[in-house]
Amino acid sequence: MPPRSTPRPAPPAPPTAAADDDDAIAAQRRPVTLHQVAEAAGVSLMTVSRALNTPERVSPDALARVKAAVARTGYIPNLLAGGLKSRRSQTVGVLVPLIAVAQFLPTIQTLTATLEAAGYQVILAQTGYDRTREPALVDTLLGRRIDALVVAGLLQDAQAIARLRAAHLPVVETWDLTGRPVDQVVGFSHPQVGAAVAGHVLARGWEAVGVATGDDARAMQRLQGFVGTFGREVPVATVATPGTLDKGRQALARLLAAQPGLRVVVCSSDALAQGVVTEALERGLRVPQDLAVVGFGDAEFAAHMAPSLTTVRIDAAAIGREAARRVLARCRGERLDDPVADLGFHLVERRSTREDAPGGPRSA
């Protein structure tokens, strides 16, 4: 009986066009290396490294060749790899409710510019005014190995706070005030803002008062400060934060339905106040003769409304500068004597509460 022959393995199939495409895509995704830059520039690997990290140590000709090779090859420096040696990522996490909220923009812009001048970049995350997202966002930023964290508001989640403290991460909370910050806090007292607005209303002798407010924690603090100083409860129309012109119009409609003789409306944001003024004028009410309106934040449009808007001015840019100063000091290992910086606020009286008040741009 003849021996069985072992079947030979089939020859490998020739590469298909799809396989070639996959290889090409994979090659395109591979990052350009320093070796490739050095080869393209016709210089040594050491020269490329010096040109990228300490350009003052490289001749102008070699530096120009390396820059041209970087542009030609599309090389992107691996900042994380460089940071592993110093344990610094040169990034700062910034946690805000919403970047679209106008009152936070000067803080973010000034903070970003100040940190960038010191060699740091910002990673921005938004909670969407949903505090339940705070722990996951903090974990994500920690996973990015940020060097510090700046928060618009006060951190609320106990586990997130514990992780930040365990990581010994510099943290600057802003736009609020507390005697027990996670690390540092730069802001102002929201209850005191509410009290100051109530004092303004009481000085005018107005009794029929309504409040249009967002439902976030800081707005609620201002409401409590207002009621505590005003001395009694007032009609309140609460809307979902962030406030908008449309929500302001709806809030005034609800307040007038509850109290037809309303004389003044205090708003938790200038956007809500703008909506209240719009709805009042649409209903034939004169501002301030029939209905006075107070906002919060001193947005850019507040001084240019007709009538101009009485509001509470917060130096948002100063908050950003001070937060950046504290971040940089803490990243240098410096200790700050006072962890609390109260930058205060200023009530800006314009024509929406007093007809003869100054009405020009940014008047105070």
Helices and strands as residue ranges (DSSP letters): H 17-29, H 34-41, H 45-53, G 55-57, H 60-73, H 79-86, E 91-96, G 102-104, H 105-117, E 121-126, G 131-133, H 134-143, E 148-152, H 158-166, E 171-174, E 184-187, H 190-204, E 209-214, H 217-230, E 236-239, H 245-258, E 264-267, H 270-282, E 292-294, G 302-304, E 311-313, H 316-331, E 340-342, E 346-348
